[in-house]
């Protein structure tokens, strides 16, 4: 079986953090914010959490 190759880790620059905070203030969806930053949704959520920035949470409708 072939070994999977990983993308190199992208470090968060000051510009990335500034952009993240700006996009969060605009109340955009997390998936759109992640796409604009060229990051995964999970990486974006994790960074926002460590910075203490609250991302909007969506309420999922549960089937009864």
MMTF fields as JSON, N, C-alpha, C and O atoms, coordinates in Angstrom:
{
  "mmtfVersion": "1.0.0",
  "mmtfProducer": "UNKNOWN",
  "numBonds": 255,
  "numAtoms": 256,
  "numGroups": 64,
  "numChains": 1,
  "numModels": 1,
  "chainsPerModel": [1],
  "groupsPerChain": [64],
  "chainIdList": ["A"],
  "bondAtomList": [4, 2, 8, 6, 12, 10, 16, 14, 20, 18, 24, 22, 28, 26, 32, 30, 36, 34, 40, 38, 44, 42, 48, 46, 52, 50, 56, 54, 60, 58, 64, 62, 68, 66, 72, 70, 76, 74, 80, 78, 84, 82, 88, 86, 92, 90, 96, 94, 100, 98, 104, 102, 108, 106, 112, 110, 116, 114, 120, 118, 124, 122, 128, 126, 132, 130, 136, 134, 140, 138, 144, 142, 148, 146, 152, 150, 156, 154, 160, 158, 164, 162, 168, 166, 172, 170, 176, 174, 180, 178, 184, 182, 188, 186, 192, 190, 196, 194, 200, 198, 204, 202, 208, 206, 212, 210, 216, 214, 220, 218, 224, 222, 228, 226, 232, 230, 236, 234, 240, 238, 244, 242, 248, 246, 252, 250],
  "bondOrderList": [1, 1, 1, 1, 1, 1, 1, 1, 1, 1, 1, 1, 1, 1, 1, 1, 1, 1, 1, 1, 1, 1, 1, 1, 1, 1, 1, 1, 1, 1, 1, 1, 1, 1, 1, 1, 1, 1, 1, 1, 1, 1, 1, 1, 1, 1, 1, 1, 1, 1, 1, 1, 1, 1, 1, 1, 1, 1, 1, 1, 1, 1, 1],
  "groupList": [{"groupName": "UNK", "atomNameList": ["N", "CA", "C", "O"], "elementList": ["N", "C", "C", "O"], "formalChargeList": [0, 0, 0, 0], "bondAtomList": [1, 0, 2, 1, 3, 2], "bondOrderList": [1, 1, 2], "singleLetterCode": "X", "chemCompType": "L-PEPTIDE LINKING"}],
  "groupTypeList": [0, 0, 0, 0, 0, 0, 0, 0, 0, 0, 0, 0, 0, 0, 0, 0, 0, 0, 0, 0, 0, 0, 0, 0, 0, 0, 0, 0, 0, 0, 0, 0, 0, 0, 0, 0, 0, 0, 0, 0, 0, 0, 0, 0, 0, 0, 0, 0, 0, 0, 0, 0, 0, 0, 0, 0, 0, 0, 0, 0, 0, 0, 0, 0],
  "groupIdList": [1, 2, 3, 4, 5, 6, 7, 8, 9, 10, 11, 12, 13, 14, 15, 16, 17, 18, 19, 20, 21, 22, 23, 24, 25, 26, 27, 28, 29, 30, 31, 32, 33, 34, 35, 36, 37, 38, 39, 40, 41, 42, 43, 44, 45, 46, 47, 48, 49, 50, 51, 52, 53, 54, 55, 56, 57, 58, 59, 60, 61, 62, 63, 64],
  "secStructList": [7, 7, 7, 7, 7, 7, 7, 7, 7, 7, 7, 7, 7, 2, 2, 2, 2, 2, 2, 2, 2, 2, 2, 2, 2, 6, 6, 7, 7, 2, 2, 2, 2, 2, 2, 2, 2, 6, 1, 7, 2, 2, 2, 2, 2, 2, 2, 2, 2, 2, 2, 6, 7, 7, 7, 7, 7, 7, 7, 7, 7, 7, 7, 7],
  "xCoordList": [0.838, 0.0, 0.888, 1.88, 0.528, 1.332, 1.148, 0.072, 2.215, 2.188, 1.542, 1.853, 0.648, 0.005, 0.967, 1.71, 0.942, 1.782, 0.914, -0.237, 1.467, 0.74, 1.198, 2.326, 0.288, 0.673, 1.489, 1.233, 2.454, 3.202, 2.285, 1.374, 2.545, 1.736, 1.901, 3.022, 0.799, 0.851, 0.816, -0.082, 1.764, 1.769, 0.851, 0.685, 0.264, -0.631, 0.199, 0.954, 0.062, 0.766, -0.116, -1.298, 0.478, -0.295, -1.415, -2.506, -1.146, -2.158, -3.315, -4.475, -3.004, -4.042, -4.943, -6.165, -4.337, -5.1, -5.967, -7.119, -5.422, -6.17, -7.375, -8.475, -7.15, -8.214, -9.279, -10.472, -8.857, -9.793, -10.703, -11.921, -10.127, -10.917, -11.88, -13.013, -11.429, -12.284, -13.463, -14.601, -13.197, -14.257, -15.245, -16.436, -14.764, -15.661, -16.585, -17.768, -16.049, -16.88, -17.996, -19.063, -17.745, -18.755, -19.809, -20.756, -19.648, -20.599, -20.811, -21.936, -19.727, -19.823, -19.835, -19.54, -20.179, -20.164, -18.725, -17.811, -18.54, -17.202, -16.585, -15.387, -17.384, -16.861, -16.378, -15.374, -17.076, -16.652, -15.392, -14.511, -15.313, -14.126, -12.914, -11.848, -13.083, -11.989, -11.539, -10.342, -12.481, -12.143, -11.36, -10.403, -11.764, -11.06, -9.64, -8.73, -9.457, -8.137, -7.301, -6.127, -7.915, -7.261, -6.822, -5.702, -7.749, -7.528, -8.714, -9.737, -8.566, -9.697, -10.627, -10.24, -11.858, -12.837, -12.345, -12.427, -11.834, -11.364, -10.192, -10.13, -9.261, -8.114, -8.577, -8.049, -9.566, -10.108, -10.803, -10.624, -11.594, -12.276, -11.273, -11.449, -10.229, -9.222, -8.494, -8.277, -8.114, -7.392, -8.285, -7.838, -9.541, -10.482, -10.652, -10.754, -10.681, -10.825, -9.615, -9.773, -8.409, -7.209, -7.073, -6.471, -7.632, -7.596, -8.721, -8.711, -9.684, -10.823, -11.853, -12.63, -11.865, -12.818, -13.968, -13.751, -15.196, -16.363, -16.852, -17.3, -16.759, -17.331, -18.82, -19.255, -19.593, -21.031, -21.314, -20.714, -22.204, -22.566, -23.937, -24.835, -24.085, -25.362, -26.128, -25.547, -27.408, -28.268, -28.716, -29.381, -28.362, -28.813, -30.186, -30.475, -31.02, -32.343, -32.236, -31.747, -32.685, -32.635, -33.972, -35.036, -33.886, -35.088, -35.663, -34.94, -36.945, -37.605, -37.831, -38.375],
  "yCoordList": [-1.174, 0.0, 1.243, 1.309, 2.202, 3.421, 4.293, 4.349, 4.96, 5.843, 7.17, 7.73, 7.666, 8.943, 10.081, 10.048, 11.075, 12.241, 13.345, 13.523, 14.068, 15.162, 16.481, 16.627, 17.442, 18.796, 19.365, 19.03, 20.209, 20.819, 21.727, 22.361, 21.772, 22.59, 24.057, 24.535, 24.776, 26.217, 26.914, 26.668, 27.758, 28.524, 29.731, 30.262, 30.149, 31.293, 32.572, 32.775, 33.417, 34.699, 35.753, 35.522, 36.902, 37.997, 38.423, 38.776, 38.389, 38.757, 37.749, 38.139, 36.461, 35.429, 35.646, 35.537, 35.952, 36.173, 37.42, 37.424, 38.466, 39.7, 39.438, 39.93, 38.654, 38.317, 37.465, 37.668, 36.514, 35.664, 36.508, 36.332, 37.418, 38.269, 39.157, 39.377, 39.667, 40.511, 39.712, 40.178, 38.523, 37.689, 37.235, 37.1, 37.0, 36.6, 37.759, 37.553, 38.965, 40.139, 40.322, 40.845, 39.892, 39.99, 38.897, 38.863, 38.01, 36.937, 35.988, 35.578, 35.646, 34.691, 33.262, 33.004, 32.33, 30.919, 30.462, 30.963, 29.514, 28.997, 28.378, 28.531, 27.685, 27.048, 28.088, 27.868, 29.211, 30.27, 30.966, 31.315, 31.166, 31.777, 30.886, 31.369, 29.588, 28.637, 28.645, 28.604, 28.696, 28.695, 29.95, 29.874, 31.105, 32.357, 32.347, 32.931, 31.678, 31.596, 30.451, 30.311, 29.624, 28.437, 27.475, 26.964, 27.247, 26.338, 25.398, 25.59, 24.388, 23.5, 24.153, 25.065, 23.663, 24.199, 23.947, 24.826, 22.746, 22.391, 23.264, 23.686, 23.54, 24.387, 25.802, 26.444, 26.273, 27.612, 27.67, 28.629, 26.65, 26.601, 26.551, 27.226, 25.756, 25.601, 26.913, 27.288, 27.614, 28.869, 29.926, 30.682, 29.98, 30.929, 30.655, 31.583, 29.391, 29.005, 29.448, 29.984, 29.227, 29.606, 31.12, 31.624, 31.853, 33.315, 33.892, 35.076, 33.053, 33.52, 34.238, 35.042, 33.953, 34.566, 33.596, 32.42, 34.078, 33.206, 33.135, 34.13, 31.953, 31.728, 31.493, 30.962, 31.883, 31.648, 30.164, 29.425, 29.726, 28.317, 28.177, 28.981, 27.174, 26.955, 25.895, 24.93, 26.073, 25.118, 24.089, 24.433, 22.852, 21.786, 21.329, 21.196, 21.094, 20.575, 19.066, 18.374, 18.574, 17.139, 16.528, 17.104, 15.371, 14.655, 13.974, 13.352, 14.096, 13.512, 12.046, 11.41],
  "zCoordList": [0.0, 0.0, 0.0, 0.726, -0.802, -0.905, 0.328, 0.923, 0.686, 1.841, 1.447, 0.395, 2.29, 2.007, 2.303, 3.284, 1.451, 1.702, 2.285, 1.886, 3.214, 3.844, 3.272, 2.801, 3.326, 2.96, 4.116, 5.273, 3.827, 4.932, 5.751, 5.218, 7.042, 7.94, 7.625, 7.454, 7.546, 7.336, 8.688, 9.492, 8.933, 10.171, 10.014, 8.916, 11.115, 11.094, 11.162, 12.112, 10.177, 10.171, 10.846, 11.1, 11.127, 11.718, 10.786, 11.235, 9.493, 8.501, 8.498, 8.367, 8.642, 8.709, 9.922, 9.823, 11.059, 12.29, 12.165, 12.597, 11.581, 11.374, 10.463, 10.716, 9.397, 8.465, 9.148, 8.924, 9.977, 10.708, 11.587, 11.57, 12.349, 13.239, 12.459, 12.887, 11.318, 10.483, 9.94, 9.977, 9.442, 8.879, 9.944, 9.665, 11.16, 12.244, 12.609, 12.883, 12.61, 12.903, 11.875, 12.196, 10.639, 9.582, 9.692, 8.907, 10.659, 10.965, 9.783, 9.501, 9.103, 8.007, 8.514, 9.681, 7.63, 7.995, 8.175, 7.52, 9.063, 9.334, 8.09, 7.85, 7.302, 6.091, 5.082, 4.404, 4.975, 4.053, 4.558, 3.772, 5.859, 6.457, 6.205, 5.824, 6.419, 6.213, 4.75, 4.464, 3.846, 2.428, 2.046, 1.275, 2.583, 2.288, 2.847, 2.259, 3.99, 4.603, 4.048, 4.389, 3.181, 2.615, 3.717, 3.721, 4.651, 5.782, 5.887, 5.23, 6.716, 6.963, 7.979, 8.71, 8.005, 8.963, 10.381, 11.24, 10.622, 11.973, 12.406, 13.56, 11.491, 11.826, 12.158, 13.066, 11.413, 11.656, 13.008, 13.758, 13.323, 14.616, 15.762, 16.776, 15.602, 16.648, 16.906, 18.058, 15.836, 15.995, 16.629, 17.491, 16.207, 16.794, 18.284, 19.088, 18.64, 20.041, 20.862, 21.959, 20.336, 21.085, 21.192, 22.14, 20.215, 20.27, 21.125, 21.461, 21.471, 22.252, 21.411, 21.926, 20.117, 19.194, 19.017, 18.727, 19.19, 19.096, 17.658, 17.09, 17.082, 15.759, 15.931, 16.952, 14.947, 15.008, 14.992, 14.212, 15.829, 15.84, 15.203, 15.453, 14.397, 13.747, 14.508, 15.003, 14.599, 15.267, 14.239, 13.261, 14.451, 13.551, 13.979, 15.168, 13.0, 13.307, 13.461, 12.568, 14.568, 14.812, 14.408, 14.635, 13.816, 13.444, 14.673, 15.451, 14.834, 16.012, 15.862, 16.765]
}
